[in-house]
Amino acid sequence: MQSGRVAFGRMDAVSFGKPMDQAIAEEVERIGAQRVFLMVSGTLNRETDEIEKLRRALGNKVVGEFDKMAPHTPRGDVIKAAAMARESNADLIVTFGGGSLTDGAKAVSLCLANDITTPEGMDALRSVVGPDGSISPPPLKAPTVRQISIPTTLSGGEFSAISGVTDERTSVKELFRHPDIMPMAVILDPAPTVHTPEWLFLSTGIRAVDHCVEGTCAKEANPWTDAQALQGLTLLTKGLARVKEAPDDIEARLNCLMGTWMSMAALAAGVPMGASHGIGYVLGAVHDVPHGHTSCIMLPYVMRWNKSVNADRQELVAKAMGCEGEDAGDALDRFIGGLGMPRTLSAAGVKPEHFDRISKQAMGTPWIPRNPRPIPSPAEVLEILQLAE
């Protein structure tokens, strides 16, 4: 008999399809926050009026602003933002932008609660591996300054209680966990996403597709997570194709945002990701490959490598994409290529001489050990990388 446990995160609400400025005013009023610290996209701040709309909606409740978060959320930027939030005595963080900002705000909330003031001090936030292999937060004070997230990309981190932060000393992306770093609320407004560069919107959409696919193909998948992941996959593949064809289609963009929300259900419920995510963490941290591009490159090859152990689950993926009867890896490859995304490691500047380090470092990520087809050593990671060469 199948068994499991679905743990629902500490998120109060998701607003969708409502203008961002109206929704944020309502959520802040509901929460009762009085001192709001903004963590926003520098590009949106410089080149659009979206951040000004946000400021107007919140009025004199805005007490500080940070718009310099680098990709992959480096520790140094987290500490700078935390110092500004601490100085402003913020009681709420609002993020408006991509996944690096969302993860950064989660880490900021942990730093504020635990008096972390230096990049080295963030070592104390590292997760602890138990005797049974389970991963959990170290003993920490719970964050009291929570977050509302307004995403403009499709990475989906706003729906998890995990923060990915890169340690610049080692170029390793580490995962910090605490139930209370999940945003209190998420606002899905498709209109501001028209400012997101096409490559970024579409590639992070494939990151969300990767969540759906690896969640469906995991050994721990269950009927509840299947329902979310497979419907999310359908919304994403239809929506992304339509956005590529008609960038001003706001309904298609909302479908992508909704599909991204659903894509995170498996991960939030404790279903692990696999080798695409594990290798992707290393490609991002060491080679600065954008998150979305790591999934665009790795996912089809990982699917082909895994097919010997989960062909039945891969059939569900192909069907949800409208490609019933096809090989799921091939369907994904064709779909990703049709969006104009990179398809090989060489296209991202990653060469065979890098494979040895990537293979070894990937073994230390949380997801390689949870891949459906066992990966007992770097040799198996190397096999996948050679397929993607």
N, C-alpha and C positions, 0 to 999 in steps of 0.2 A: 504494500500500500504506500502511495506517495505521501510524504509528510514534509513539513516546512513551516516557516514562520515569516509573515510579511509585517515588517515594522514600518509604520507610517511616521514620516518626519514631522518636525516641529514647525510646520508652515501653516499659517492661518488661512491664506486665501491666494487665489490666482485671478487676476482681472484680465479679461481678453477682449479685444476689439473696441475698447473704449479709449478716447484720446489720453495720451500719457499725462498731460498736465492736469486734466480733470481727475484721473484715477489717483495720481500721487497725492493730490490735495485731500481726497477722501480717505485714503489709507493713513496718512499722517494724522489726520483728525481722529480717525478711529483709534489709533494707537495712543494718541495723546502726547506725542513727542513735541518738544519745544525748541530743541537745539539740534539742527540737522546738519551733518557734515556730508558734503558732496564728493564722491569719487567718480569722475566723469572722463569720457574720451577727450583727449587733447585735440584730435582732429575735429570732432563735433563742436568743441568749444571755439576753435579758431575759424572754422569754415562754414558753420551753419548757425541758425538762431535757436536750435533745439535746447541748448543748455540755458539760454536766456529764458525760454518758455518755462523751463523747470524752476529757475530762480523766481520768476514772477508768480508761479503757482504756489511756492512756499513762502514767499515774502520775507519778513524779518526773522523767520525761523532758521534761515540759512546762516550758519556761524563759521563756516570754513569750506575750503575747496581744494581738491588735489586732482591734477589732470596730467600727471607724468608717469603713469604706470607703464613700464616696458613690457613687451611680449614675454610670455612664460613666467611672469610674476617673480622677478628677482627679489631676494630677501631685502636688499638695500632699499628698494622702493617701498616695500611693505613698512619698513622701519620709519622711513621719512613720512609716509602717510599717517602712521600711528602717532608719531610725534605731533603732527598738526592736529589730528583728531583729539589727542589728549589735551593739548594746549587750548583748544576751543571748547573743552568740556562738553563734547557732543553727547547726546542721548539717543541718536539714531544715525545710521549711515545709509545714504541713498546712492546706489551705483547706477550709472547710465552709460552703457557701452558694451564692450566685448567680454569674453571669458576671463581674460587676465585681470580685469578690474574686479569682476565678481569674486574670483579666488582671492585677490588681494584684500578685499574688504573682509572676507571671512578670517583671513590671517590677522588683519588689523584688530578685529574684535577679540581674538585670543591674546594678542600682545597687550591690549588695553587691560584686560581682566587679570593678566598674570605679570604685569610690570616688566614686560620685555622691552628693552630700549636699544638693543644692539643686534646686528645680524647674527653674531655668534650666540647671543642669548636665545635665539629661536631653536637652538638644539634641544632645549627643554620641552619643546612642543612636539617632538617626534613621537610617533606612535610606538606602542609597546607590543611586541610579539609574545603571546602567551605560550605555555608549554604545549598546548594543542595546535599551535600554529595560527590561532585567531589573532586578529589585529585590533587593538583598541587604543584610545587615547591614554596618555600618561595621567597621573593624578594632577588635575588642573582645576583652577577656579572657572566656573561657568561664565561665559560672556554675558554681560548685561547690556552692552550697546549692540543692538541687533541691526539687521540690514533689510532694506527693500531694494529689489533689483529690477531694473528696466533694461533687458537685454536687447542688443542690436545685431547680434550674431546668433548662431544656432548651435553653439557648443554644448549648452544644456547644464553648465555647472551651477546655475542658480537653483536647480532642483535637487542638489545634493548637500550632505553635511560633510563634505570633503573639500579641502583646499589644496591645490597643487602649487607649490612654491619652489623655485629653483635656487639652490645653494650655489652662489657664484664661485665658491672656493673649489668645488668639485664638479661643477656643471651637471649636477644630479638634481632631478626634480623629485621633491619629497612630498608626501601626502600627509597633511595634518587633519585630524578628525576631532569633532566634538558635535553632539546632537544639536547644540544651540548655535552653531555657525550656519546652519541652514537659514536662508532669508525668511523673515516673517511673512513676507508677501512678494509676489512677482507680478509685474505689469507687462502684459503682452500687447504692445501697440505696434502694428505692422508699419505704420506711416513713417516713423523715423528710420526704418531699415532701408529706405530708398537711398539714404546717404552712404550706406555701407558699400564699399567697393564690391563689384560683382564677384571677383575671385574669392573674397573673404566670406561673403554671404553663402555662396554655393559650396565652398570647401568646408566651412563649418557645418553646413547642412549634411555633408557626407560624414562628418564627425558624428552627427546625430544618427545618421543611418547606421554607422558603425556600432553605436550603443544598441540600436534595435537588433541588429544582426547578431552581435556577439551575445546579447542577452537571450535571444531566441535559441542560439546554438549551444549555450552553456548546459552542462550536465545538470545544473541545479534549477533550470527553468521550470516554471509551474504554470498552470492554466491562467492564473491572475496576471502574471508578468507577460505571458504569451499574448493575452488579449490587448494589453497596452502596447507592447513592442510591435506587434504585427500591424495593428491599426496605425500606429505612428509611422511605420515604414511605408504604408500605403499613402498616407498624407504627405510624407516627405518626398517620395519619388515623384508623385504627381505634381506636387507644389514646386519642387525645384526645377523640374522640366518646364513648367509654365513660366516661372520667373526668368529662366534663361531665354525663353521665347518672347516674353512680354514683361520687362522689368518694372513697369508701372502697375502690374496687377496686384493690388493690395490684398484682395481675397486670397490669392495664391500665397502671398507672403504670410498671411495669418495662418493658413494651413501649415506652412513650414514651422511657424512658431508653436502651433498646437502639437504638431508631430514631434517636435523636439521635447516638449513637455512629456509626452507619452514615452519617448525614447529613454527617459531617465528612470522610469518606474522599476525596471529590473534591477538596476544598480542600487537604487534607494531601498529596494526590498531585500538586498543582500545577495542577489544573483551576480556572480563575478563576470568581469570582462575576460578577454583572452589575449592571444599573442599579438593581435593588431594593436591593441592598446598598450601592451607591455613594450613592444618594440617602438611604438610611437612616442612613448615618454622619453626614450633615449634619443631618438632622432630630434625631438624638439629641444631638449636640454643641451645636448652636445653639439648638434649641427644646426641649430636654430631653424629647423624646418617648421613652418607654421603648423599648428595643431591639425587643422583641417586637411592639409596636404599629407600629413602622415597617414591618415585614414584613407585618403584617395589612393595612395600608393600601396599600402600594406594589405588592406582588407581583402581584395579578391585573391591575393596569393595565399593568405592565411586560410581562407575558405577552401581553396584547392588542396592545401596541405592537410587540412583537418577532415576532408570529406570521407576518408576511409572509416572514421569513427562516428560521424553524425550526418550521414547522407539524408536520413529521414527528416532531421531538423532543417537541413538546408533546403529541402523541398518546400517547407513552409515559407521560407524566405523568398524563393522564386515566385511562389503563388501570390504572396502579398505584394510583390512588385509588378504583378500582371504578366508574369513570365512562366506560368505553370508548365511543367514538363522540361524546362531548360535547366542547365547546370547553373546553380546560383552564383558561383564565382565568375562564370562567363557573363551572366546577366549584369552583375555588378560592374564588371570591367567595362562592358559596353556602355552602361548608364553613366559611369563616372567620366569615361572618355567623351561621351556626348555633351557633357557639361564643360568640356575644355580644360579639365583638370589634369595635372601631371600623373603619369601612370607608372613611372619607374624611379628607382633610387637615383640613377644617374641624372635624370631630369631635375632632381632636387640638389644636385651637387654632391651626392654621397657616393663615394667610390669603393671598389672592392677592398682597398687597403684599410678602409675604416671598419670593415665587417667584423674583424676579430674583437675589437673593443666594444662594438655595439652588442655582439652576441654575449659577451661576458657581463656587460653592465645590465643588459635586459634581464638576466637571471635574478637580479636583485629587486626587480619591480614586483608589485603585488600580483600582477596578472599572469605572468608567464607560468607560475606554478599551478594556476587554475585553468589553463587552456584545456579544452575538451580532449585533445590528443596529447598525451603526456610529453613534456619537454624536460627530460632529466638532466640535460647538459647543454652548454653553449653550442654543441655540434648541431642540434636540431634547429636552434635559432638561425645558425649559419645556413642551413638548408633553405629556410624560408627567405632569407636575405638574397640568396643566390637566385631563387625564383624571381625576385623583384628587381634584380640587377638591371 
